[in-house]
């Protein structure tokens, strides 16, 4: 089954093939690669030849290739900038467990701008591995496409969402505002206004992990954005992506990190509003107003005995119970 839904996508795919395939390709080769008819591939090829420099080799053979990167040849990166792009792409590739097709093609396009062979080769190999082993299912790709189309066109959708621990999925009548990656892990969230959750003056802003969405049903209704979303302000109290609602303000969290962990904590920024206070004994007091204690709990557990929860008592108790239960498995 072909992944290419329209002419633009087919043309971009052909350009990528002409740039990256070792041997020149003809219309039949392209048709086989794309899963389309030879006539369709030929028409796309003619449009590409009218816009870009396409090489025929040998002459009059009907076999073509393109110089790698000319599709974005106006982008010029300093080597320092190229390394920045490399690091961003490497992080994305390593953290993504199910990439929709458009994400993979975007990676290939951006790779061209890096123009540093020692970096390009590694990125190409990593993206090919992603494409072969960690692509999204057809259902997941369709969900992504429907969400993005609704976001671009301010169109209301109905989202069937399975929240962890819930016995049944919940259906949100949703206005889509933005997408936000999880800083730790591979989750990507869509930020919506849920009309069901926002009834009677409530705060309908919700963050839904896209992997947990079971179905997206487009509607014919459009909406006018009801708020100007400042994402950085919204998640300033989030260790991940969980933000506060008007009904539940951020909660003060105070942790003491052991001396052997203090330097590592100082190296990173975990939350925008955090405060770190070095102690005379080499330990570190970390404190912040945090939106969601569950995110903090998972983070704290990852430090093991290297951290102690000082506040709030509820979090301290939950951590103690979890550690006791874990230790009991090894008795």
GIDAMO-V701626 format. One line per field, one symbol per residue. ss: DSSP state (@ for helix, = for strand, . for the rest). psi: psi as a letter, one per 40 degrees, with the letter a starting at -180 (. if undefined). burial: + if it has 9 or more other ideal C-beta (glycine too) atoms within 8 Angstrom, else -. A space follows every 10 residues. Layout:
ss->???
psi->???
burial->???
This chain:
ss->......@@@@ @@@@@@@@@@ ....=.@@@@ @@@@...@@@ @@@@@@@@@@ @...==.... ...==....@ @@......@@ @@@@@@@@@@ @@@@@...=. @@@@@@@@@@ @@@@..@@@@ @@@@@@@@@@ @@@.=..@@@ @@@@@@@@@@ @@@.====== =........= ========== =......=== ====....@@ @...=====@ @@======== ==........ @@@@...... .......... =======.@@ @@@@@@@... ....====.. ...======= ..@@@@@@@@ @..@@@==== =.@@@@@@@@ @@@@@@@@.. .
psi->hieheidddd ddddddddde hdiiiidddd dddefiiddd dddddddddd dihhhhhiif eehiiihhee dfeehhhidd dddddddddd ddddeheghi dddddddddd ddedfhdddd dddddddddd ddefiiiddd dddddddddd ddefhhihhh hhhheidiii hhhhhhdiih ihdhaehhih hihhdddeif eihehihhhd dehdihhiie hiihheihhg ddddedehdc ehiiiddgii hhhhihhide eddddddihd ideihhhiid eeihhhiihh dhdddddddd deebeeihhd iidddddddd ddddddddee .
burial->---+----++ +++++++++- +--++++-++ +-++++---+ ++-++-+++- -+-++++--- +-++++--++ ++----+--- -++-++--++ -++-++-+++ +-+++-++++ ++++-+--++ -+++-++-++ +--+++---+ +++++++-++ +--+++++++ ++------++ ++-+++++++ -+----++++ ++++++++-- ---+++++++ -++--+-+-- --+-+---+- +--+++++++ +++------- ++++++++-- ++--++---- +--+-+--+- --++++++-+ +++-+++-++ +-+---+-+- ++--++-++- -++------- -
